[in-house]
Amino acid sequence: MQKRYCSCGNPVHVQYINRGARRRLLFWAFAREGGATTCTCPHCRRTLNINELR
């Protein structure tokens, strides 16, 4: 897993899953009680795109 940051500065973890020739990305947002996959930033609600994360 890699720690990346949304343009608003909120941390998001990126998990790469390789299955043969296909690669899947999962974005994780962690809270105090645990984590959950998401497709939007939990802070600013912007749609997450791997090419726009820092």
C-alpha distance matrix in Angstrom:
0.0 3.8 6.7 9.5 13.0 15.5 19.0 20.3 18.0 16.1 12.4 10.0 6.3 5.5 4.6 7.0 9.7 12.5 15.9 18.6 19.2 17.3 13.7 12.5 10.1 9.4 9.5 9.3 12.0 12.6 16.3 18.3 18.8 15.3 13.0 13.7 12.7 14.6 15.9 17.5 16.9 18.2 20.1 21.9 21.5 20.8 19.3 15.7 15.7 13.0 16.0 17.0 14.0 14.4
3.8 0.0 3.8 6.2 9.9 12.8 16.0 17.5 15.1 13.8 10.2 8.4 5.5 5.1 6.6 8.6 12.1 14.6 18.3 20.7 20.7 18.7 14.9 13.8 11.0 10.6 9.7 10.0 12.0 13.0 16.6 18.8 20.0 16.8 14.4 15.2 13.9 15.0 15.8 16.7 15.6 17.3 18.6 20.1 20.2 19.1 18.0 14.3 14.0 11.1 13.5 14.3 11.0 10.8
6.7 3.8 0.0 3.8 7.0 10.2 13.4 14.4 11.7 10.3 6.7 5.9 4.5 6.4 9.1 11.8 15.2 18.0 21.5 24.1 24.0 21.7 17.9 16.3 13.0 12.0 9.9 9.4 10.3 11.1 14.4 16.7 18.4 15.7 13.5 14.6 13.8 14.4 15.2 15.3 13.4 14.9 15.7 17.4 18.0 17.2 16.8 13.3 13.8 11.4 13.7 13.4 9.7 9.0
9.5 6.2 3.8 0.0 3.8 6.9 9.8 11.4 9.1 8.5 5.8 5.3 5.9 7.0 10.5 12.7 16.4 19.0 22.5 24.9 24.2 21.7 18.0 16.4 12.8 12.2 9.6 10.2 10.7 12.5 15.6 18.3 20.3 17.7 15.1 15.6 14.3 13.8 13.8 13.4 11.4 13.6 14.0 14.9 15.7 14.4 14.1 10.7 10.9 8.9 10.7 9.8 6.0 5.5
13.0 9.9 7.0 3.8 0.0 3.8 6.5 7.7 5.5 5.5 4.5 5.6 8.2 9.8 13.6 15.9 19.5 22.2 25.5 28.0 27.1 24.4 20.7 18.8 15.1 14.2 11.0 11.4 10.8 12.7 15.2 18.1 20.4 18.4 15.9 16.2 15.1 13.9 13.6 12.2 9.5 11.7 11.2 11.9 13.3 12.0 12.7 9.9 10.8 9.9 11.2 9.0 5.5 5.0
15.5 12.8 10.2 6.9 3.8 0.0 3.8 5.3 5.2 5.4 6.4 6.9 10.1 11.3 15.1 17.3 20.6 23.4 26.3 28.8 27.7 24.7 21.2 19.0 15.3 14.4 11.1 12.0 11.1 13.7 15.8 19.1 21.2 19.4 16.6 16.3 14.9 12.7 11.7 9.6 7.0 9.8 9.1 8.7 10.1 8.4 9.5 7.5 8.9 9.4 10.4 7.5 5.2 6.5
19.0 16.0 13.4 9.8 6.5 3.8 0.0 3.8 5.4 7.5 9.5 10.7 13.8 14.8 18.6 20.4 23.8 26.3 29.3 31.6 30.1 27.2 23.9 21.9 18.4 17.8 14.7 15.7 14.7 17.2 19.0 22.1 24.5 22.9 20.2 19.9 18.4 16.0 14.4 11.9 9.5 12.2 10.5 9.1 11.1 8.9 10.8 9.6 10.5 11.3 11.1 7.4 6.6 7.1
20.3 17.5 14.4 11.4 7.7 5.3 3.8 0.0 3.8 5.8 9.0 11.0 14.6 16.3 20.1 22.5 25.7 28.6 31.5 34.0 32.8 29.8 26.4 24.1 20.4 19.2 15.7 15.9 14.0 16.0 17.1 20.0 22.6 21.6 19.4 19.3 18.5 16.0 15.1 12.0 8.8 10.4 7.8 6.8 9.9 9.0 11.8 11.3 13.2 14.3 14.7 11.1 9.8 10.1
18.0 15.1 11.7 9.1 5.5 5.2 5.4 3.8 0.0 3.8 6.4 9.2 12.6 14.8 18.6 21.2 24.6 27.5 30.7 33.2 32.3 29.5 25.9 23.7 19.9 18.6 15.0 14.8 12.9 14.3 15.6 18.2 21.1 19.9 18.0 18.6 18.1 16.3 16.0 13.4 10.0 11.2 8.9 9.5 12.3 11.7 13.9 12.5 14.1 14.3 15.0 11.8 9.4 8.6
16.1 13.8 10.3 8.5 5.5 5.4 7.5 5.8 3.8 0.0 3.8 6.6 10.2 12.9 16.4 19.4 22.6 25.8 28.8 31.7 31.0 28.0 24.4 21.9 18.1 16.2 12.4 11.6 9.3 10.6 11.9 14.7 17.4 16.2 14.3 14.9 14.8 13.3 13.6 11.2 7.5 8.1 6.6 8.4 10.6 10.9 12.8 11.3 13.6 14.0 15.6 12.8 10.0 10.1
12.4 10.2 6.7 5.8 4.5 6.4 9.5 9.0 6.4 3.8 0.0 3.8 6.8 9.9 13.3 16.4 19.6 22.9 26.0 28.9 28.5 25.7 22.0 19.6 15.8 13.9 10.4 9.3 7.6 8.7 10.9 13.6 16.1 14.4 12.3 13.3 13.2 12.5 13.4 11.9 8.8 9.5 9.4 11.5 12.9 12.9 13.8 11.4 13.3 12.8 14.9 12.9 9.5 9.4
10.0 8.4 5.9 5.3 5.6 6.9 10.7 11.0 9.2 6.6 3.8 0.0 3.8 6.5 9.9 13.1 16.1 19.5 22.4 25.4 25.1 22.2 18.5 15.9 12.1 10.1 6.6 5.9 5.5 7.8 10.9 14.1 15.7 13.3 10.4 10.7 9.9 9.4 10.3 9.8 7.7 9.0 10.3 12.1 12.3 12.1 12.0 9.1 11.0 10.3 13.2 11.9 8.6 9.7
6.3 5.5 4.5 5.9 8.2 10.1 13.8 14.6 12.6 10.2 6.8 3.8 0.0 3.8 6.6 10.0 13.0 16.4 19.5 22.5 22.6 19.8 16.1 13.7 10.2 8.2 5.8 5.0 6.6 8.2 11.8 14.7 15.8 12.7 9.8 10.3 9.3 10.2 11.5 12.1 10.8 12.1 13.8 15.7 15.5 15.1 14.3 11.0 12.2 10.6 13.8 13.5 10.3 11.2
5.5 5.1 6.4 7.0 9.8 11.3 14.8 16.3 14.8 12.9 9.9 6.5 3.8 0.0 3.8 6.6 9.9 13.0 16.2 19.0 18.9 16.1 12.4 10.2 6.7 5.8 4.8 6.3 9.1 11.4 15.1 18.0 18.7 15.3 12.1 11.6 9.5 10.3 10.9 12.4 12.1 14.1 16.2 17.4 16.6 15.6 13.8 10.3 10.4 8.3 11.7 12.5 9.8 11.4
4.6 6.6 9.1 10.5 13.6 15.1 18.6 20.1 18.6 16.4 13.3 9.9 6.6 3.8 0.0 3.8 6.5 9.9 12.9 16.0 16.4 13.8 10.2 8.2 5.7 5.1 6.4 7.6 11.2 12.9 16.6 19.3 19.2 15.6 12.5 11.9 9.8 11.6 12.5 14.9 15.2 16.8 19.3 20.6 19.5 18.6 16.4 13.1 13.0 10.7 14.2 15.6 13.3 14.8
7.0 8.6 11.8 12.7 15.9 17.3 20.4 22.5 21.2 19.4 16.4 13.1 10.0 6.6 3.8 0.0 3.8 6.4 9.8 12.5 12.7 10.4 6.8 5.9 4.9 6.6 9.1 11.1 14.7 16.6 20.4 23.0 22.9 19.1 16.1 15.1 12.6 14.1 14.3 17.0 17.8 19.9 22.3 23.2 21.8 20.5 17.9 14.5 13.5 10.9 13.9 16.2 14.5 16.1
9.7 12.1 15.2 16.4 19.5 20.6 23.8 25.7 24.6 22.6 19.6 16.1 13.0 9.9 6.5 3.8 0.0 3.8 6.5 9.7 10.7 8.4 5.7 5.1 6.3 7.8 11.2 13.0 16.8 18.5 22.1 24.6 23.9 20.1 17.1 15.9 13.3 15.3 15.7 18.9 20.2 22.0 24.9 25.8 24.0 22.9 19.9 17.0 16.1 13.9 16.9 19.4 18.0 19.9
12.5 14.6 18.0 19.0 22.2 23.4 26.3 28.6 27.5 25.8 22.9 19.5 16.4 13.0 9.9 6.4 3.8 0.0 3.8 6.2 7.4 6.1 4.6 6.5 8.9 11.3 14.7 16.7 20.5 22.3 25.9 28.4 27.6 23.8 20.9 19.6 17.0 18.8 18.8 22.1 23.5 25.5 28.3 29.0 27.1 25.7 22.6 19.6 18.1 15.8 18.2 21.2 20.2 21.9
15.9 18.3 21.5 22.5 25.5 26.3 29.3 31.5 30.7 28.8 26.0 22.4 19.5 16.2 12.9 9.8 6.5 3.8 0.0 3.8 6.2 5.2 6.1 7.9 11.2 13.4 17.0 19.1 22.9 24.7 28.1 30.6 29.5 25.7 22.9 21.2 18.6 20.4 20.4 23.9 25.7 27.7 30.7 31.3 29.1 27.7 24.4 21.8 20.4 18.5 21.0 24.0 23.3 25.3
18.6 20.7 24.1 24.9 28.0 28.8 31.6 34.0 33.2 31.7 28.9 25.4 22.5 19.0 16.0 12.5 9.7 6.2 3.8 0.0 3.8 5.5 7.8 10.6 14.0 16.7 20.2 22.5 26.3 28.2 31.7 34.2 33.2 29.4 26.5 24.9 22.2 23.7 23.4 26.9 28.8 31.0 33.8 34.2 32.0 30.4 27.0 24.4 22.5 20.5 22.4 25.7 25.3 27.2
19.2 20.7 24.0 24.2 27.1 27.7 30.1 32.8 32.3 31.0 28.5 25.1 22.6 18.9 16.4 12.7 10.7 7.4 6.2 3.8 0.0 3.8 6.8 10.2 13.5 16.7 20.1 22.9 26.6 28.9 32.4 35.2 34.5 30.7 27.6 25.8 22.7 23.7 22.8 26.1 28.0 30.6 33.2 33.2 31.1 29.1 25.6 23.1 20.8 18.8 20.2 23.7 23.8 25.8
17.3 18.7 21.7 21.7 24.4 24.7 27.2 29.8 29.5 28.0 25.7 22.2 19.8 16.1 13.8 10.4 8.4 6.1 5.2 5.5 3.8 0.0 3.8 6.7 10.2 13.3 16.8 19.6 23.3 25.8 29.3 32.2 31.5 27.7 24.5 22.4 19.2 20.0 19.0 22.5 24.6 27.1 29.8 29.8 27.5 25.6 22.1 19.7 17.6 16.0 17.8 21.1 21.2 23.5
13.7 14.9 17.9 18.0 20.7 21.2 23.9 26.4 25.9 24.4 22.0 18.5 16.1 12.4 10.2 6.8 5.7 4.6 6.1 7.8 6.8 3.8 0.0 3.8 6.8 10.1 13.4 16.2 19.9 22.4 26.0 28.9 28.4 24.7 21.4 19.5 16.3 17.2 16.3 19.6 21.4 23.9 26.5 26.6 24.6 22.7 19.4 16.7 14.7 12.8 14.9 18.1 17.8 20.0
12.5 13.8 16.3 16.4 18.8 19.0 21.9 24.1 23.7 21.9 19.6 15.9 13.7 10.2 8.2 5.9 5.1 6.5 7.9 10.6 10.2 6.7 3.8 0.0 3.8 6.7 10.2 13.1 16.7 19.3 22.8 25.8 25.2 21.6 18.1 16.0 12.7 13.5 12.8 16.3 18.2 20.5 23.4 23.6 21.4 19.9 16.5 14.0 12.7 11.3 14.2 16.8 16.3 18.9
10.1 11.0 13.0 12.8 15.1 15.3 18.4 20.4 19.9 18.1 15.8 12.1 10.2 6.7 5.7 4.9 6.3 8.9 11.2 14.0 13.5 10.2 6.8 3.8 0.0 3.8 6.6 9.8 13.3 16.1 19.6 22.8 22.6 19.0 15.5 13.6 10.2 10.7 10.1 13.2 14.7 17.1 19.8 20.2 18.2 16.8 13.7 10.8 9.9 8.4 11.8 13.9 12.9 15.6
9.4 10.6 12.0 12.2 14.2 14.4 17.8 19.2 18.6 16.2 13.9 10.1 8.2 5.8 5.1 6.6 7.8 11.3 13.4 16.7 16.7 13.3 10.1 6.7 3.8 0.0 3.8 6.4 10.0 12.7 16.1 19.3 19.0 15.4 11.8 9.8 6.5 7.6 8.2 11.2 12.6 14.4 17.4 18.3 16.3 15.6 12.9 10.2 10.7 9.9 13.7 14.8 13.3 15.9
9.5 9.7 9.9 9.6 11.0 11.1 14.7 15.7 15.0 12.4 10.4 6.6 5.8 4.8 6.4 9.1 11.2 14.7 17.0 20.2 20.1 16.8 13.4 10.2 6.6 3.8 0.0 3.8 6.8 10.0 13.4 16.8 17.0 13.7 10.1 8.4 5.5 5.6 6.5 8.5 9.1 10.9 13.7 14.8 13.2 12.7 10.7 7.9 9.4 9.0 12.8 13.0 10.9 13.5
9.3 10.0 9.4 10.2 11.4 12.0 15.7 15.9 14.8 11.6 9.3 5.9 5.0 6.3 7.6 11.1 13.0 16.7 19.1 22.5 22.9 19.6 16.2 13.1 9.8 6.4 3.8 0.0 3.8 6.4 9.8 13.1 13.3 10.0 6.4 5.6 4.5 6.0 8.5 9.7 9.4 9.9 12.8 14.8 13.7 14.1 12.9 10.5 12.6 12.2 15.9 15.6 13.0 14.9
12.0 12.0 10.3 10.7 10.8 11.1 14.7 14.0 12.9 9.3 7.6 5.5 6.6 9.1 11.2 14.7 16.8 20.5 22.9 26.3 26.6 23.3 19.9 16.7 13.3 10.0 6.8 3.8 0.0 3.8 6.7 10.4 11.2 8.7 5.6 5.8 6.4 6.7 9.4 9.2 7.8 7.0 9.8 12.4 11.8 13.0 12.9 11.1 13.9 14.1 17.4 16.3 13.6 15.1
12.6 13.0 11.1 12.5 12.7 13.7 17.2 16.0 14.3 10.6 8.7 7.8 8.2 11.4 12.9 16.6 18.5 22.3 24.7 28.2 28.9 25.8 22.4 19.3 16.1 12.7 10.0 6.4 3.8 0.0 3.8 6.9 8.0 5.7 4.1 6.6 8.8 10.0 13.1 12.8 11.0 9.4 11.5 14.8 14.8 16.4 16.6 14.8 17.6 17.4 20.6 19.5 16.4 17.3
16.3 16.6 14.4 15.6 15.2 15.8 19.0 17.1 15.6 11.9 10.9 10.9 11.8 15.1 16.6 20.4 22.1 25.9 28.1 31.7 32.4 29.3 26.0 22.8 19.6 16.1 13.4 9.8 6.7 3.8 0.0 3.8 5.5 5.4 5.8 8.3 11.3 12.2 15.4 14.5 12.5 9.8 11.5 15.2 15.4 17.7 18.5 17.4 20.4 20.6 23.8 22.2 19.3 20.1
18.3 18.8 16.7 18.3 18.1 19.1 22.1 20.0 18.2 14.7 13.6 14.1 14.7 18.0 19.3 23.0 24.6 28.4 30.6 34.2 35.2 32.2 28.9 25.8 22.8 19.3 16.8 13.1 10.4 6.9 3.8 0.0 3.8 5.7 8.1 11.2 14.5 15.8 19.1 18.3 16.2 13.4 14.6 18.4 18.9 21.4 22.3 21.1 24.1 24.1 27.2 25.7 22.5 22.9
18.8 20.0 18.4 20.3 20.4 21.2 24.5 22.6 21.1 17.4 16.1 15.7 15.8 18.7 19.2 22.9 23.9 27.6 29.5 33.2 34.5 31.5 28.4 25.2 22.6 19.0 17.0 13.3 11.2 8.0 5.5 3.8 0.0 3.8 7.2 10.0 13.7 15.6 19.2 18.9 17.6 14.7 16.7 20.3 20.2 22.7 23.1 22.1 25.1 25.1 28.5 27.3 24.3 25.1
15.3 16.8 15.7 17.7 18.4 19.4 22.9 21.6 19.9 16.2 14.4 13.3 12.7 15.3 15.6 19.1 20.1 23.8 25.7 29.4 30.7 27.7 24.7 21.6 19.0 15.4 13.7 10.0 8.7 5.7 5.4 5.7 3.8 0.0 3.8 7.1 10.6 13.0 16.7 17.0 15.9 13.8 16.2 19.6 19.1 21.2 21.1 19.6 22.3 22.1 25.6 24.8 21.8 22.8
13.0 14.4 13.5 15.1 15.9 16.6 20.2 19.4 18.0 14.3 12.3 10.4 9.8 12.1 12.5 16.1 17.1 20.9 22.9 26.5 27.6 24.5 21.4 18.1 15.5 11.8 10.1 6.4 5.6 4.1 5.8 8.1 7.2 3.8 0.0 3.8 7.0 9.4 13.1 13.7 13.0 11.4 14.3 17.3 16.5 18.2 17.7 16.1 18.7 18.6 22.2 21.6 18.8 20.1
13.7 15.2 14.6 15.6 16.2 16.3 19.9 19.3 18.6 14.9 13.3 10.7 10.3 11.6 11.9 15.1 15.9 19.6 21.2 24.9 25.8 22.4 19.5 16.0 13.6 9.8 8.4 5.6 5.8 6.6 8.3 11.2 10.0 7.1 3.8 0.0 3.8 6.4 10.2 11.4 11.7 10.5 14.0 16.4 14.8 16.4 15.4 14.1 16.9 17.2 20.9 20.4 18.1 20.2
12.7 13.9 13.8 14.3 15.1 14.9 18.4 18.5 18.1 14.8 13.2 9.9 9.3 9.5 9.8 12.6 13.3 17.0 18.6 22.2 22.7 19.2 16.3 12.7 10.2 6.5 5.5 4.5 6.4 8.8 11.3 14.5 13.7 10.6 7.0 3.8 0.0 3.8 7.1 9.3 10.5 10.5 14.1 15.8 13.7 14.5 12.8 11.4 13.7 14.2 17.9 17.8 15.9 18.5
14.6 15.0 14.4 13.8 13.9 12.7 16.0 16.0 16.3 13.3 12.5 9.4 10.2 10.3 11.6 14.1 15.3 18.8 20.4 23.7 23.7 20.0 17.2 13.5 10.7 7.6 5.6 6.0 6.7 10.0 12.2 15.8 15.6 13.0 9.4 6.4 3.8 0.0 3.8 5.6 7.5 8.1 11.7 12.7 10.2 11.0 9.3 8.5 11.4 12.7 16.2 15.6 14.2 17.1
15.9 15.8 15.2 13.8 13.6 11.7 14.4 15.1 16.0 13.6 13.4 10.3 11.5 10.9 12.5 14.3 15.7 18.8 20.4 23.4 22.8 19.0 16.3 12.8 10.1 8.2 6.5 8.5 9.4 13.1 15.4 19.1 19.2 16.7 13.1 10.2 7.1 3.8 0.0 3.8 7.0 9.0 12.1 11.9 9.0 8.6 6.0 5.6 8.4 10.6 13.6 13.1 12.6 16.0
17.5 16.7 15.3 13.4 12.2 9.6 11.9 12.0 13.4 11.2 11.9 9.8 12.1 12.4 14.9 17.0 18.9 22.1 23.9 26.9 26.1 22.5 19.6 16.3 13.2 11.2 8.5 9.7 9.2 12.8 14.5 18.3 18.9 17.0 13.7 11.4 9.3 5.6 3.8 0.0 3.8 6.2 8.6 8.1 5.2 5.3 4.3 5.2 8.9 11.5 14.0 12.4 11.9 15.0
16.9 15.6 13.4 11.4 9.5 7.0 9.5 8.8 10.0 7.5 8.8 7.7 10.8 12.1 15.2 17.8 20.2 23.5 25.7 28.8 28.0 24.6 21.4 18.2 14.7 12.6 9.1 9.4 7.8 11.0 12.5 16.2 17.6 15.9 13.0 11.7 10.5 7.5 7.0 3.8 0.0 3.8 5.4 5.7 4.7 5.4 6.4 6.3 9.9 11.9 14.2 12.0 10.6 13.1
18.2 17.3 14.9 13.6 11.7 9.8 12.2 10.4 11.2 8.1 9.5 9.0 12.1 14.1 16.8 19.9 22.0 25.5 27.7 31.0 30.6 27.1 23.9 20.5 17.1 14.4 10.9 9.9 7.0 9.4 9.8 13.4 14.7 13.8 11.4 10.5 10.5 8.1 9.0 6.2 3.8 0.0 3.8 6.1 5.6 8.2 9.7 10.0 13.7 15.4 17.9 15.6 13.9 15.9
20.1 18.6 15.7 14.0 11.2 9.1 10.5 7.8 8.9 6.6 9.4 10.3 13.8 16.2 19.3 22.3 24.9 28.3 30.7 33.8 33.2 29.8 26.5 23.4 19.8 17.4 13.7 12.8 9.8 11.5 11.5 14.6 16.7 16.2 14.3 14.0 14.1 11.7 12.1 8.6 5.4 3.8 0.0 3.8 5.9 8.3 11.0 11.4 14.9 16.6 18.5 15.6 13.9 15.4
21.9 20.1 17.4 14.9 11.9 8.7 9.1 6.8 9.5 8.4 11.5 12.1 15.7 17.4 20.6 23.2 25.8 29.0 31.3 34.2 33.2 29.8 26.6 23.6 20.2 18.3 14.8 14.8 12.4 14.8 15.2 18.4 20.3 19.6 17.3 16.4 15.8 12.7 11.9 8.1 5.7 6.1 3.8 0.0 3.9 5.5 9.0 10.4 13.6 15.9 17.2 14.0 13.3 15.1
21.5 20.2 18.0 15.7 13.3 10.1 11.1 9.9 12.3 10.6 12.9 12.3 15.5 16.6 19.5 21.8 24.0 27.1 29.1 32.0 31.1 27.5 24.6 21.4 18.2 16.3 13.2 13.7 11.8 14.8 15.4 18.9 20.2 19.1 16.5 14.8 13.7 10.2 9.0 5.2 4.7 5.6 5.9 3.9 0.0 3.8 6.4 8.6 12.1 15.0 16.7 14.1 13.7 16.3
20.8 19.1 17.2 14.4 12.0 8.4 8.9 9.0 11.7 10.9 12.9 12.1 15.1 15.6 18.6 20.5 22.9 25.7 27.7 30.4 29.1 25.6 22.7 19.9 16.8 15.6 12.7 14.1 13.0 16.4 17.7 21.4 22.7 21.2 18.2 16.4 14.5 11.0 8.6 5.3 5.4 8.2 8.3 5.5 3.8 0.0 3.8 6.2 9.1 12.3 13.4 10.7 11.1 14.0
19.3 18.0 16.8 14.1 12.7 9.5 10.8 11.8 13.9 12.8 13.8 12.0 14.3 13.8 16.4 17.9 19.9 22.6 24.4 27.0 25.6 22.1 19.4 16.5 13.7 12.9 10.7 12.9 12.9 16.6 18.5 22.3 23.1 21.1 17.7 15.4 12.8 9.3 6.0 4.3 6.4 9.7 11.0 9.0 6.4 3.8 0.0 3.8 6.5 10.0 11.6 9.9 10.7 14.2
15.7 14.3 13.3 10.7 9.9 7.5 9.6 11.3 12.5 11.3 11.4 9.1 11.0 10.3 13.1 14.5 17.0 19.6 21.8 24.4 23.1 19.7 16.7 14.0 10.8 10.2 7.9 10.5 11.1 14.8 17.4 21.1 22.1 19.6 16.1 14.1 11.4 8.5 5.6 5.2 6.3 10.0 11.4 10.4 8.6 6.2 3.8 0.0 3.8 6.6 8.8 7.6 7.6 11.2
15.7 14.0 13.8 10.9 10.8 8.9 10.5 13.2 14.1 13.6 13.3 11.0 12.2 10.4 13.0 13.5 16.1 18.1 20.4 22.5 20.8 17.6 14.7 12.7 9.9 10.7 9.4 12.6 13.9 17.6 20.4 24.1 25.1 22.3 18.7 16.9 13.7 11.4 8.4 8.9 9.9 13.7 14.9 13.6 12.1 9.1 6.5 3.8 0.0 3.8 5.4 5.4 6.6 10.4
13.0 11.1 11.4 8.9 9.9 9.4 11.3 14.3 14.3 14.0 12.8 10.3 10.6 8.3 10.7 10.9 13.9 15.8 18.5 20.5 18.8 16.0 12.8 11.3 8.4 9.9 9.0 12.2 14.1 17.4 20.6 24.1 25.1 22.1 18.6 17.2 14.2 12.7 10.6 11.5 11.9 15.4 16.6 15.9 15.0 12.3 10.0 6.6 3.8 0.0 3.8 5.5 5.5 8.7
16.0 13.5 13.7 10.7 11.2 10.4 11.1 14.7 15.0 15.6 14.9 13.2 13.8 11.7 14.2 13.9 16.9 18.2 21.0 22.4 20.2 17.8 14.9 14.2 11.8 13.7 12.8 15.9 17.4 20.6 23.8 27.2 28.5 25.6 22.2 20.9 17.9 16.2 13.6 14.0 14.2 17.9 18.5 17.2 16.7 13.4 11.6 8.8 5.4 3.8 0.0 3.8 5.8 8.3
17.0 14.3 13.4 9.8 9.0 7.5 7.4 11.1 11.8 12.8 12.9 11.9 13.5 12.5 15.6 16.2 19.4 21.2 24.0 25.7 23.7 21.1 18.1 16.8 13.9 14.8 13.0 15.6 16.3 19.5 22.2 25.7 27.3 24.8 21.6 20.4 17.8 15.6 13.1 12.4 12.0 15.6 15.6 14.0 14.1 10.7 9.9 7.6 5.4 5.5 3.8 0.0 3.8 6.6
14.0 11.0 9.7 6.0 5.5 5.2 6.6 9.8 9.4 10.0 9.5 8.6 10.3 9.8 13.3 14.5 18.0 20.2 23.3 25.3 23.8 21.2 17.8 16.3 12.9 13.3 10.9 13.0 13.6 16.4 19.3 22.5 24.3 21.8 18.8 18.1 15.9 14.2 12.6 11.9 10.6 13.9 13.9 13.3 13.7 11.1 10.7 7.6 6.6 5.5 5.8 3.8 0.0 3.8
14.4 10.8 9.0 5.5 5.0 6.5 7.1 10.1 8.6 10.1 9.4 9.7 11.2 11.4 14.8 16.1 19.9 21.9 25.3 27.2 25.8 23.5 20.0 18.9 15.6 15.9 13.5 14.9 15.1 17.3 20.1 22.9 25.1 22.8 20.1 20.2 18.5 17.1 16.0 15.0 13.1 15.9 15.4 15.1 16.3 14.0 14.2 11.2 10.4 8.7 8.3 6.6 3.8 0.0
